[in-house]
Amino acid sequence: MVKLALLGATGSIGTSTLAVLREQSAHFTLSLVSAHTDWQSLLRIAEEFKVKTLVLTGITYPRQQEELRRQLPRHRILYGGDGLLEALREGDYDVALNAVSGSAGLQASFAIAQRGKRLALANKESLVMAGHLLIPLIKETGAKLIPVDSEHSALFQCIGDRPESEIRKVHITASGGAFRDLPLDRFADITPQQALKHPNWNMGAKVTLDSATMFNKALEVMEAHWLFGLPYAKIGALLHPQSVVHSLVEFVDGSFLAQLSAPDMKLPILCALSHPRRLPSQLVQTDLTRLGDLTFGALDPRRYPLFYLGLEVAREGGLLPTALNAANEAALQLFLSGRIAFTDIHRLCAEALEDFANIPSPSLEEIISANRAVFEAVTSRHN
């Protein structure tokens, strides 16, 4: 029986993971769950799966913490980012699925890797911000890194044990997000409610917004660079509105391998948890006769300027990906609160990089410090 620590248990990835665990209860059990502030949902999960250790990273007031401890005397409850790191460093688990959203998930990935555990990674920022540190740590400790993102899961399955020398290029597919067909002259009027309606996937707010700007594809290009040891010249993105082909690998002999399925995160989650086996499952069904046409195209720079800014930053490397990611997280909060327009997201991100002093090989402390400083600088301009 594989023991799983599930970080971000109440989010969209966490919810899909729980569905997998219900079906695969003969193979997996939950030993640790975390959420940000939704303690009611976390308690329901803990009771259903008989989990004793709970972490609430966003409940920081001592009075509220003590009240929850009184209400839930049968559970061990830890609080804040430090509480999550403590649980990961001391907890009993074989695999940890990191589905924490944004830069908040960075240190958790390091805590898991330091213990030599399998890290099922759904947190892009861990590699975007600190891939140059996390990948060597994983090799040093003998930890195993398995991608959970549907695109990287597809690449992982298609590449297998093929060396980089046999790969001509990998193609990450992109749905195009909520505004792939919206006239460009209407972008200034986009509302948060419109931006949070993804046409194909059911995801959390940040990932859905990043899909609308295609910033998520820039993050995924960076992630693929670290996951598969590929130069950026060998990584590209294609517009694929149907979200059925999750990624393709083009080999040097001209052949392509692609992974296809109905767009449902349960499949890459199961793949990450069960690797190298494939477990029987009925959760995701794909009827080839009903798929219709599958189309591919280029990403329009006018529609998705943040994607191309992300590619420039990726090639520069160092501390710049952290700065851009922090600026984007701040800009998304400002957009959701109605303080900036959708078209301002790219502008604020570009402005944050103008005078930023890059560091080629930053330490984890420098990454965390820069992430906080850029986020606060972007946010403070609109308070």
C-alpha positions as CSV (number, residue, x, y, z in Angstrom):
1,M,0.0,0.0,0.0
2,V,1.5,3.3,-1.1
3,K,1.2,6.2,1.4
4,L,0.4,9.5,-0.1
5,A,0.8,13.1,1.1
6,L,-1.5,15.4,-0.7
7,L,-0.7,19.1,-0.7
8,G,-3.5,21.3,-1.9
9,A,-6.1,18.7,-1.2
10,T,-9.1,21.0,-1.6
11,G,-8.2,22.5,-5.0
12,S,-9.0,21.2,-8.4
13,I,-6.0,18.9,-8.6
14,G,-6.6,17.7,-5.1
15,T,-10.2,16.9,-5.9
16,S,-9.3,14.9,-8.9
17,T,-6.6,13.1,-6.9
18,L,-9.3,12.1,-4.3
19,A,-11.4,10.6,-7.1
20,V,-8.4,8.5,-8.1
21,L,-7.8,7.4,-4.6
22,R,-11.4,6.3,-4.2
23,E,-11.2,4.1,-7.2
24,Q,-7.7,2.8,-6.4
25,S,-8.1,2.3,-2.7
26,A,-6.5,-1.1,-2.9
27,H,-3.2,0.6,-3.9
28,F,-3.0,3.9,-2.2
29,T,-3.8,5.5,1.2
30,L,-3.7,9.1,2.4
31,S,-1.4,9.8,5.3
32,L,-1.1,13.7,5.2
33,V,-3.4,16.4,3.7
34,S,-3.0,20.1,3.4
35,A,-5.1,23.1,2.4
36,H,-4.8,26.9,2.6
37,T,-7.8,27.9,4.8
38,D,-10.7,25.6,3.9
39,W,-10.6,23.6,7.1
40,Q,-14.2,22.3,6.7
41,S,-13.4,20.6,3.4
42,L,-10.1,19.4,4.7
43,L,-11.8,17.8,7.8
44,R,-14.3,16.0,5.5
45,I,-11.4,14.6,3.5
46,A,-9.5,13.6,6.7
47,E,-12.6,11.8,8.0
48,E,-13.3,10.0,4.7
49,F,-9.7,8.8,4.2
50,K,-8.9,8.4,8.0
51,V,-6.1,10.9,7.9
52,K,-4.7,12.1,11.3
53,T,-2.3,14.9,10.2
54,L,-3.8,18.0,8.7
55,V,-2.0,21.2,7.6
56,L,-3.6,24.6,7.1
57,T,-1.1,26.9,5.6
58,G,-3.3,30.1,5.5
59,I,-4.7,30.1,9.1
60,T,-2.2,32.3,10.9
61,Y,-4.1,33.8,13.9
62,P,-3.3,31.9,17.1
63,R,-6.8,32.3,18.5
64,Q,-8.3,30.6,15.4
65,Q,-5.6,27.9,15.5
66,E,-6.4,27.1,19.1
67,E,-10.2,27.0,18.4
68,L,-9.7,24.5,15.6
69,R,-7.5,22.3,17.8
70,R,-10.3,22.3,20.4
71,Q,-12.9,21.4,17.8
72,L,-10.8,18.7,16.3
73,P,-9.0,16.9,19.2
74,R,-8.6,13.6,17.3
75,H,-6.4,15.2,14.6
76,R,-2.9,16.6,14.6
77,I,-3.2,20.1,13.0
78,L,-0.2,22.1,11.9
79,Y,-0.3,25.7,10.6
80,G,1.4,27.9,8.2
81,G,4.2,27.3,5.7
82,D,6.5,26.2,8.5
83,G,3.9,23.7,9.7
84,L,3.7,22.2,6.2
85,L,7.5,21.8,6.0
86,E,7.5,20.2,9.5
87,A,4.9,17.7,8.4
88,L,6.8,16.9,5.2
89,R,10.1,16.5,7.0
90,E,8.7,14.2,9.7
91,G,5.6,12.6,8.1
92,D,5.2,9.0,7.1
93,Y,4.6,8.9,3.3
94,D,6.0,7.3,0.2
95,V,4.8,9.8,-2.4
96,A,3.9,13.5,-2.1
97,L,1.7,15.2,-4.7
98,N,2.5,18.9,-4.6
99,A,-0.6,20.7,-6.0
100,V,0.0,23.9,-4.1
101,S,-0.7,26.8,-6.4
102,G,2.0,29.3,-7.3
103,S,5.3,30.2,-5.6
104,A,3.9,29.0,-2.2
105,G,4.6,25.4,-3.3
106,L,8.3,26.0,-3.8
107,Q,9.8,25.1,-0.4
108,A,7.5,22.0,-0.1
109,S,9.1,20.5,-3.2
110,F,12.5,20.9,-1.6
111,A,11.4,19.3,1.7
112,I,10.1,16.3,-0.2
113,A,13.2,15.9,-2.3
114,Q,15.5,16.2,0.7
115,R,13.9,13.1,2.1
116,G,14.4,11.2,-1.1
117,K,10.7,10.6,-1.6
118,R,8.8,10.4,-4.9
119,L,7.6,13.9,-5.8
120,A,4.5,14.0,-8.0
121,L,4.8,17.6,-9.2
122,A,1.8,19.7,-10.2
123,N,3.5,22.9,-9.0
124,K,5.2,24.5,-12.0
125,E,6.9,27.2,-10.0
126,S,9.2,24.7,-8.2
127,L,11.1,24.2,-11.5
128,V,10.5,27.6,-13.0
129,M,12.0,29.4,-10.1
130,A,14.5,26.8,-8.8
131,G,15.0,24.0,-11.3
132,H,18.8,24.6,-11.2
133,L,18.7,23.7,-7.5
134,L,15.9,21.1,-7.3
135,I,17.1,18.8,-10.1
136,P,20.6,18.3,-8.6
137,L,19.0,17.8,-5.2
138,I,16.7,15.1,-6.5
139,K,19.7,13.3,-8.1
140,E,21.7,13.6,-4.9
141,T,19.0,12.2,-2.6
142,G,17.7,9.5,-5.0
143,A,14.2,11.1,-5.0
144,K,12.0,10.5,-8.1
145,L,10.3,13.3,-9.9
146,I,7.2,12.5,-11.9
147,P,5.2,15.3,-13.6
148,V,1.5,15.7,-13.0
149,D,0.7,18.5,-15.5
150,S,-1.1,16.9,-18.5
151,E,1.4,18.3,-21.0
152,H,4.5,17.1,-19.1
153,S,2.9,13.8,-18.3
154,A,2.4,13.3,-22.0
155,L,6.0,14.1,-22.7
156,F,7.2,11.8,-19.9
157,Q,5.2,8.9,-21.4
158,C,6.3,9.6,-25.0
159,I,10.0,10.2,-24.3
160,G,10.4,7.2,-22.1
161,D,14.1,6.3,-21.8
162,R,15.1,7.9,-25.2
163,P,18.2,10.1,-24.9
164,E,18.1,13.8,-25.7
165,S,20.2,13.2,-28.9
166,E,17.2,11.3,-30.5
167,I,14.8,14.2,-29.9
168,R,14.4,16.8,-32.5
169,K,11.7,18.8,-30.7
170,V,8.9,18.5,-28.1
171,H,5.6,20.3,-28.8
172,I,3.5,21.4,-25.8
173,T,-0.1,21.9,-26.7
174,A,-2.1,24.9,-25.6
175,S,-5.9,25.2,-25.5
176,G,-5.7,28.9,-26.1
177,G,-7.6,29.7,-23.0
178,A,-10.9,31.6,-22.5
179,F,-10.1,34.2,-25.2
180,R,-8.6,32.3,-28.1
181,D,-11.5,33.5,-30.4
182,L,-12.2,36.9,-28.8
183,P,-11.5,39.9,-31.1
184,L,-8.4,41.7,-29.9
185,D,-10.2,45.1,-29.7
186,R,-12.3,43.7,-26.9
187,F,-9.5,42.6,-24.7
188,A,-9.5,45.8,-22.7
189,D,-13.1,45.0,-21.5
190,I,-12.4,41.5,-20.3
191,T,-13.8,40.9,-16.8
192,P,-12.4,38.5,-14.1
193,Q,-15.6,36.4,-14.4
194,Q,-15.0,36.0,-18.1
195,A,-11.3,35.1,-17.6
196,L,-12.2,32.4,-15.1
197,K,-14.3,30.4,-17.5
198,H,-11.9,27.9,-19.3
199,P,-13.5,26.3,-22.3
200,N,-11.9,22.8,-21.8
201,W,-10.6,22.3,-18.2
202,N,-11.8,22.7,-14.7
203,M,-8.9,24.4,-12.9
204,G,-8.1,26.7,-10.0
205,A,-8.2,30.5,-10.5
206,K,-4.5,31.1,-11.0
207,V,-4.0,28.3,-13.6
208,T,-7.2,29.4,-15.4
209,L,-6.0,33.0,-15.6
210,D,-2.5,31.9,-16.7
211,S,-4.2,29.9,-19.4
212,A,-6.1,33.0,-20.6
213,T,-2.8,34.9,-21.0
214,M,-0.9,31.7,-22.1
215,F,1.6,32.5,-19.4
216,N,1.1,29.0,-18.2
217,K,2.7,27.8,-21.5
218,A,5.8,29.8,-20.9
219,L,6.0,28.2,-17.4
220,E,5.5,24.8,-19.0
221,V,8.3,25.5,-21.5
222,M,10.6,26.3,-18.5
223,E,9.4,23.2,-16.7
224,A,10.1,20.9,-19.7
225,H,13.6,22.3,-19.9
226,W,14.4,21.1,-16.4
227,L,12.3,17.9,-16.4
228,F,13.8,16.5,-19.6
229,G,17.2,18.3,-19.8
230,L,16.3,19.8,-23.2
231,P,17.6,23.1,-24.6
232,Y,15.0,25.8,-25.2
233,A,15.6,25.5,-28.9
234,K,14.0,22.0,-28.7
235,I,10.8,23.1,-26.9
236,G,7.9,24.7,-28.5
237,A,4.1,25.2,-28.0
238,L,1.2,24.7,-30.4
239,L,-2.3,26.0,-30.2
240,H,-4.6,22.9,-30.0
241,P,-8.2,24.0,-29.1
242,Q,-9.6,20.5,-28.5
243,S,-7.1,19.7,-25.7
244,V,-7.1,16.0,-26.7
245,V,-3.4,15.7,-27.8
246,H,-1.6,16.7,-24.6
247,S,1.9,17.0,-26.1
248,L,3.9,15.5,-28.9
249,V,7.6,14.4,-29.2
250,E,9.2,14.8,-32.6
251,F,12.2,12.4,-33.0
252,V,15.3,13.0,-35.2
253,D,14.1,10.4,-37.8
254,G,10.9,12.5,-38.4
255,S,8.4,10.4,-36.5
256,F,6.1,11.8,-33.8
257,L,4.7,10.2,-30.7
258,A,1.7,11.8,-29.0
259,Q,-0.4,11.1,-25.9
260,L,-4.1,11.5,-26.4
261,S,-7.1,11.4,-24.1
262,A,-10.2,13.3,-23.1
263,P,-9.1,16.4,-21.1
264,D,-9.3,15.1,-17.5
265,M,-6.6,15.5,-14.9
266,K,-7.4,12.1,-13.3
267,L,-5.3,10.4,-16.0
268,P,-2.0,12.1,-15.5
269,I,-2.5,12.0,-11.7
270,L,-3.0,8.2,-11.8
271,C,0.0,7.9,-14.1
272,A,2.2,9.8,-11.7
273,L,1.1,7.8,-8.7
274,S,1.3,4.4,-10.3
275,H,4.4,4.8,-12.4
276,P,6.0,2.5,-13.7
277,R,2.9,0.4,-13.6
278,R,-0.4,1.2,-15.4
279,L,-3.4,0.4,-13.2
280,P,-6.8,-0.4,-14.6
281,S,-9.2,2.5,-14.3
282,Q,-12.6,3.6,-15.6
283,L,-12.3,7.3,-14.6
284,V,-11.3,8.7,-18.0
285,Q,-13.1,7.4,-21.1
286,T,-12.1,8.6,-24.6
287,D,-14.4,7.8,-27.5
288,L,-12.3,8.2,-30.7
289,T,-15.4,8.2,-32.9
290,R,-16.7,11.4,-31.2
291,L,-13.5,13.5,-31.1
292,G,-14.1,15.3,-34.3
293,D,-11.3,17.3,-36.0
294,L,-8.0,17.8,-34.2
295,T,-6.4,21.1,-35.2
296,F,-3.0,22.8,-34.5
297,G,-1.7,26.3,-35.0
298,A,0.8,28.9,-33.8
299,L,0.4,31.1,-30.8
300,D,-0.4,34.7,-31.9
301,P,2.1,37.2,-30.3
302,R,-0.6,39.9,-30.3
303,R,-3.1,37.7,-28.4
304,Y,-0.5,36.1,-26.1
305,P,2.4,38.6,-25.5
306,L,3.0,37.2,-22.0
307,F,3.9,33.8,-23.5
308,Y,6.6,35.4,-25.6
309,L,7.9,37.5,-22.8
310,G,8.1,34.3,-20.8
311,L,10.2,32.7,-23.5
312,E,12.7,35.6,-23.5
313,V,13.0,35.3,-19.7
314,A,13.4,31.5,-19.9
315,R,16.4,31.9,-22.2
316,E,18.0,34.5,-19.8
317,G,17.5,32.2,-16.8
318,G,18.9,33.0,-13.4
319,L,16.6,35.0,-11.2
320,L,14.5,36.5,-14.0
321,P,11.9,33.6,-14.1
322,T,11.3,34.2,-10.4
323,A,10.8,38.0,-11.0
324,L,8.4,37.4,-13.9
325,N,6.4,34.8,-12.0
326,A,6.1,37.1,-9.0
327,A,5.0,40.0,-11.1
328,N,2.5,37.8,-12.8
329,E,1.1,36.6,-9.5
330,A,0.8,40.1,-8.2
331,A,-0.8,41.3,-11.5
332,L,-3.4,38.5,-11.3
333,Q,-4.4,39.5,-7.8
334,L,-4.8,43.1,-9.0
335,F,-6.9,42.1,-12.0
336,L,-9.2,39.8,-9.8
337,S,-9.7,42.7,-7.4
338,G,-10.7,45.1,-10.3
339,R,-7.7,47.4,-9.9
340,I,-6.2,46.8,-13.3
341,A,-7.5,45.7,-16.7
342,F,-6.7,42.4,-18.3
343,T,-4.4,44.0,-20.8
344,D,-2.4,45.5,-17.9
345,I,-1.2,42.1,-16.8
346,H,1.5,41.9,-19.5
347,R,2.4,45.6,-19.1
348,L,3.0,45.3,-15.3
349,C,5.1,42.1,-15.9
350,A,7.2,43.8,-18.5
351,E,7.7,46.9,-16.3
352,A,8.8,44.8,-13.3
353,L,11.7,43.4,-15.4
354,E,13.0,46.7,-16.8
355,D,15.3,47.5,-13.9
356,F,15.6,44.1,-12.3
357,A,19.2,43.0,-11.6
358,N,19.5,39.4,-12.6
359,I,21.6,36.8,-10.7
360,P,22.8,33.9,-12.9
361,S,22.7,31.1,-10.3
362,P,20.6,32.3,-7.3
363,S,20.4,30.5,-4.0
364,L,17.0,29.4,-2.6
365,E,17.2,32.2,-0.1
366,E,17.8,34.7,-2.9
367,I,14.9,33.3,-4.9
368,I,12.5,33.5,-2.0
369,S,13.6,37.1,-1.2
370,A,13.3,38.3,-4.8
371,N,9.9,36.6,-5.2
372,R,8.6,38.5,-2.1
373,A,10.2,41.8,-3.1
374,V,8.9,41.8,-6.7
375,F,5.4,40.8,-5.6
376,E,5.2,43.6,-3.1
377,A,6.7,46.2,-5.5
378,V,4.1,45.4,-8.2
379,T,1.2,45.3,-5.7
380,S,2.2,48.5,-3.9
381,R,1.9,50.6,-7.0
382,H,-1.8,50.0,-7.1
383,N,-2.9,50.2,-3.5
